[in-house]
């Protein structure tokens, strides 16, 4: 039993800790009330103990606000819970024909079931394997089957102005990425200066594809002039127009553009891969379904979800989020649609005492300006899932402060360089007039904290993120 002096000391320490904590929460209140960056903005903040779930601080935490990419926290948790860490996506090749000599007499079908990490290298491997089977000619058609999901390409609220952007890529059960960040449904446009002033810029695509048409209206100007390039895709087409100026000696400029109808994009890149291996397709490239009598030729498995979730969350990939939503719908209701996927997601998160009646969920990525969630429900989710067997994969997927690589830091790569804590794991979020940050941290006393910061109607999202960083620093000091 503690002595009376020891008890007095204990209670004094506790009281001092509470005073310091209150003072630092007061710092947060002062930021909210006095910083001109938040003048006219809406702020929702929730802070919980990571150990007990007790609410330690809140500011308008029950107000529904747009979460931007903090919506992905719910999507990732539901996907890990329903699909499991070992879930993979499989892409397969089929044929309804027979091989005689070096000719495959019949069609070849490529069927996707939603792999958001399929790349040209994977399609190249299909071509190599067909060559190894002794095939040099396909007498029929090359056919793409994306029927695993429905044909709705965009979530309901995506603005028309986002359709051409890399972050606004269309969703298909058969799609591909041009890079190892797995920006699925996009093509990379590279613009370099010509070696002569006044000549058109030099433009390449990655991967090489006939699926897009480049209108090159960019001009090479003298070294020292300002670079001024802009790329647009004509609505409803794959005509990509490049305008502007690029000075000589400039480094090549790259930009991702979302393609129109990504299923056909995969088909075109696969056809290129076949040609590179000396395999000719005599028929057409078209969409269709694998017939019942077709036999499997080849298959490719994606990485497991426990690995896929890393680029998804670290780089905040919208297409990955929406693909996972559709896959939830397929698994739970045999329908790869947003309606069934969001229904599955909403049902699943209720088990973590998330009050979905207080939320408006319209997509899986947070690109919607209608999706709205209270900060208190975000911290409730983050607290409750800590007991799940897959939590380590979830936590590992969050951007990190103090990481040694861009992948480790993810979307926090250029932020919080001066924040004292180096073990903050948090999901960022950005939309026009919206900034958000939510995750896990330990304060200066090594106490576990869970926090959610939602800032809406801000005029400058970069300045809003500086506010978030200051709030996190104040939480660290508690």
ABEGO torsion letter per residue (X at the ends): XBBAAAAAAAAAAAAAAAAAAAAAAAAAAAAAAABAAABGBBBBBBBBBAAAGBBABBBGAABBBBAEAAAAAAAAAAAAAAAEAABBBBBBBBBABBBBEABBBEBBBBBBAGBAABBAAAAAAAAAAAAAAGBABBABBBBBBAAABBABABBAABBAAAAABAAABBBBABBBBABAAGBBGBBBBBBBBBABBGBBBBBBBOBBBAABBBBBABBBBBBGBBBBBBBBBBBGBABBBBBEBBBBGBBBBBBBBBBBGAAAAAAAAAAAAAAAAGBBBABBBBBEBBBAABBBABBBBBBBAAAAAAAAAAAGBAAAAAAAAAAAAAAAAGBBBAAAAAAAAAAAAAAAGBBAAABBBABAAGABAABBBBAAAAAAAAAAAAABAAAAAAAAABBBBGBABAAAAEAAAABGAABABAABBBBBBBBBGBBBBBEBBBBAAGBBBBBBBBBBGBABAAAAAAAAAAAAAAAAAX
